Amino acid sequence: MEKRWTKKTIFSIIACCYLPNFGFAFTSNAATQNHCCNFARNHHHPQRGNSVSPSSLHSRSRSSDETHPEDGATATELKTELLSIGAAYDRGFGATPSVRTKASSLIQQLSTLNPTPDAAESIDTDGPLRGTWQMVWTTALDVLSLAASPISTVSAIYQDIDPPIATNIIDLIPRAQAALPPGWAPSLTRASVITRTNRRKSALNRVGLVFESVEVRQVEVLGVKVPEGLPLKLKFDLPRIAGASFAGEDGPGYFDVVYLDDDMLIINQNEPGGTFVSVRVPSADLD
């Protein structure tokens, strides 16, 4: 049977081959390997990812005047409540079943107010999906399981969409760093999964994904930026599947756009499942 490269498969590679051993093959020098265990940065946001102010959405949303037919809540009100839940429960990492149910209800209500029902139409060129999106809530077990590592924790997760390329980015920091004051000798490692997008004709708002490569690199060590030229990274291309069609309608890699406006993106991924809520951030956040 031919191997299908799905997000779950790739995250398993990252988790099994990388997360348990931060010292892996960067260098043979033991002292240098100890420094390489401290992967992540403090950035200008808190240790566990950017803090997004719910009030910041009021002035930017193009759908804030729309009202849900059942309870009269506007899109802005629903988004504000959803952001508050994400902030209170660490983007879903600390959520209880009842909280997940509440968040799912808010997302379902927002889906009925989606102002961009044709978001995937221009994914091959340009369009409203283009930009850098930072995750503020998820129910995806492949992502939530990343927080189970005893030596690392998740700083921030992004999806950088520059058609026809979409890059899923996971920033990791040493678990001990999360307990330190902000800005104290920050370290960061970044895992990136590069995919190529295409529109799926089988669904109006479905974006197909072909997984192309995986890169894990050290970005910062104890407050010192690692120059791009240093060989402190692991990168490999994912093999092409014989007979696979880039625009195939039956491929398992895709996501459906549930809601999209100027500042919020909500998607459901196919395999291994789960919902992602993200907000638009400046691309400079990835520098």
C-alpha positions in Angstrom: 0.0 0.0 0.0 1.3 3.4 -0.9 2.1 5.8 1.9 0.0 8.9 2.2 1.7 11.8 3.8 -0.8 13.4 6.1 -0.4 16.0 8.9 -0.7 13.3 11.5 2.2 11.3 10.0 4.4 14.3 9.8 3.6 15.5 13.4 4.5 11.9 14.5 7.9 12.2 12.8 8.5 15.5 14.6 7.4 14.2 17.9 9.2 10.9 17.8 12.4 11.9 16.1 12.9 15.4 17.4 11.1 16.4 20.6 12.5 13.6 22.9 16.1 14.6 22.1 16.8 18.3 21.5 20.5 17.6 21.3 20.1 15.4 18.2 22.7 15.8 15.4 23.5 19.5 15.4 27.1 18.9 16.5 29.3 16.3 18.1 30.4 18.6 20.8 28.6 17.7 24.1 28.8 21.3 25.5 27.2 22.7 22.3 24.5 20.0 22.5 23.6 21.2 26.0 23.0 24.7 24.6 20.9 23.3 21.8 18.5 21.9 24.3 17.2 25.4 24.9 15.2 26.0 21.7 12.8 29.0 21.7 12.6 32.6 22.1 10.7 35.0 24.3 9.6 37.3 21.4 7.5 40.2 22.3 4.6 38.0 23.3 4.2 35.9 26.5 6.2 32.7 26.9 3.2 30.5 25.7 2.4 32.4 22.5 1.0 35.8 21.6 -1.7 37.4 23.6 -4.5 38.6 21.4 -6.8 41.3 22.8 -10.5 40.5 22.2 -11.2 44.2 22.0 -8.8 44.6 19.1 -11.3 42.8 16.9 -14.0 45.4 17.2 -12.4 47.9 14.9 -11.2 45.5 12.2 -13.9 42.9 11.5 -15.8 43.4 8.3 -18.7 41.3 9.7 -19.3 42.9 13.1 -22.8 44.1 12.2 -24.1 40.7 11.2 -26.4 39.0 13.8 -26.9 35.4 14.6 -30.6 34.5 14.0 -30.9 32.4 17.2 -29.6 34.5 20.0 -28.9 37.9 18.4 -25.2 37.8 19.0 -23.0 39.6 16.4 -20.0 38.1 14.9 -17.8 40.4 16.9 -19.4 39.3 20.1 -19.0 35.7 19.3 -15.3 36.2 18.3 -14.6 38.1 21.5 -16.0 35.3 23.6 -14.1 32.7 21.6 -10.9 34.6 22.1 -11.5 34.9 25.8 -11.9 31.2 26.1 -8.7 30.6 24.1 -6.8 33.0 26.4 -8.2 31.5 29.6 -7.5 27.9 28.6 -4.2 28.2 26.8 -5.5 27.8 23.3 -7.2 24.5 24.2 -4.2 22.9 25.9 -5.9 23.3 29.3 -9.5 23.1 28.2 -12.1 20.9 29.9 -14.8 19.0 27.9 -17.4 21.5 28.9 -15.2 24.4 27.7 -14.6 22.6 24.3 -18.3 22.2 23.9 -18.9 25.9 24.6 -16.2 26.8 22.1 -17.6 24.5 19.5 -21.0 26.2 19.9 -19.5 29.6 19.3 -17.7 28.3 16.2 -20.9 26.8 14.9 -22.7 30.1 15.3 -19.9 31.9 13.6 -20.1 29.5 10.6 -23.6 30.7 9.9 -22.2 34.3 9.7 -19.2 33.5 7.5 -18.8 36.6 5.2 -16.4 34.7 2.9 -18.2 31.6 1.5 -15.7 31.5 -1.5 -12.5 31.7 0.5 -10.8 28.8 -1.4 -11.7 30.1 -4.9 -8.4 32.1 -5.2 -6.1 29.9 -3.1 -4.0 29.1 -6.2 -3.1 32.7 -6.8 -4.1 35.3 -4.2 -7.0 36.1 -2.0 -8.4 36.6 1.5 -6.5 33.5 2.9 -3.1 35.0 2.2 -1.3 36.2 5.3 0.2 35.0 8.6 -2.3 33.4 11.0 -1.6 32.6 14.6 -3.5 29.8 16.4 -5.5 30.9 19.4 -7.7 27.8 19.8 -7.6 24.2 18.6 -9.2 20.8 19.3 -6.7 18.9 17.1 -5.2 16.0 19.1 -2.1 16.0 17.0 -1.3 19.5 18.1 -2.6 19.2 21.7 -0.3 16.2 22.2 2.7 18.3 21.6 2.3 19.8 25.1 2.9 16.3 26.6 6.6 16.5 26.1 8.5 16.6 29.5 11.3 18.8 28.0 9.5 21.2 25.7 6.3 23.2 25.4 4.5 25.1 22.7 5.2 28.8 22.4 3.2 29.7 19.3 1.7 28.0 16.2 1.3 29.8 12.9 0.0 29.1 9.4 1.7 31.3 6.9 -0.2 31.3 3.6 1.6 32.6 0.5 -0.2 30.9 -2.4 0.4 28.4 -3.6 2.5 27.6 -0.5 1.1 27.2 3.0 3.6 26.6 5.9 2.5 25.2 9.2 4.9 26.5 11.9 5.3 25.3 15.5 7.6 27.3 17.8 8.8 25.3 20.8 10.6 26.4 24.0 12.2 24.4 26.8 9.6 23.6 29.4 11.8 25.2 32.1 11.8 28.5 30.2 8.0 28.9 30.6 8.5 29.4 34.3 11.2 32.1 33.9 10.6 35.8 33.7 9.9 37.1 30.2 13.0 37.9 28.3 15.4 35.9 30.4 17.8 34.2 28.1 15.1 33.0 25.6 15.6 30.1 23.3 13.5 28.8 20.5 13.3 26.0 18.0 11.0 26.1 15.0 9.4 23.2 13.2 7.9 23.9 9.8 5.8 21.7 7.5 5.7 23.1 3.9 2.6 22.2 1.9 1.4 23.2 -1.6 -2.3 24.2 -1.8 -4.9 23.8 -4.4 -8.7 24.3 -4.6 -10.8 21.2 -4.2 -13.9 21.3 -6.5 -15.7 18.8 -4.3 -16.5 21.5 -1.7 -16.8 25.3 -2.1 -14.5 26.2 0.7 -12.1 23.3 0.7 -8.3 23.8 0.3 -6.3 20.7 -0.8 -2.8 20.2 0.6 0.2 18.3 -0.8 2.9 17.9 1.9 6.3 18.7 0.4 9.0 19.0 3.2 9.7 19.3 6.9 12.3 21.6 8.5 13.4 21.8 12.1 15.8 24.5 13.0 17.3 26.3 15.9 16.3 30.0 15.9 17.6 31.3 19.1 19.8 30.1 22.0 20.0 31.8 25.3 19.0 35.1 23.8 21.4 34.8 20.8 20.0 34.6 17.3 21.4 31.7 15.3 22.6 32.9 11.8 20.8 31.3 8.9 24.0 30.0 7.4 24.9 27.8 10.3 24.1 24.0 9.8 21.9 23.9 12.9 18.8 22.5 11.2 17.3 19.3 10.0 15.4 19.4 6.7 14.1 16.7 4.4 11.8 16.5 1.5 8.8 14.1 1.6 8.8 11.6 -1.2 6.4 12.0 -4.0 3.7 9.3 -4.1 3.7 7.4 -7.4 0.6 8.1 -9.4 -0.7 10.8 -7.0 -2.3 13.8 -8.6 -1.6 17.3 -7.2 -5.2 18.3 -7.8 -6.8 15.0 -6.9 -10.1 15.2 -5.2 -9.6 12.1 -3.0 -6.4 13.0 -1.3 -6.6 13.1 2.6 -4.7 16.3 3.0 -7.1 19.3 3.1 -8.9 21.8 5.3 -12.3 23.4 5.1 -12.8 27.1 5.8 -15.5 27.5 8.4 -15.2 31.2 8.9 -13.0 34.0 7.4 -13.0 37.7 7.8 -10.3 40.4 8.0 -8.8 39.2 11.3 -10.1 35.7 12.1 -9.8 32.3 10.3 -11.5 29.1 11.4 -10.7 25.8 9.7 -11.5 22.1 10.1 -8.7 19.8 9.0 -9.5 16.4 7.5 -6.9 14.0 8.9 -6.4 13.6 11.8 -9.3 16.0 12.5 -9.8 19.0 14.7 -10.7 22.7 14.5 -8.2 25.6 14.4 -9.1 29.2 15.2 -6.4 31.7 14.2 -6.1 35.5 14.1 -4.2 37.5 11.5 -0.8 38.8 12.7 2.0 40.7 11.0 4.5 38.6 9.1 7.2 40.2 11.2 6.1 37.9 14.0 8.0 35.1 12.3 11.3 37.0 12.1 
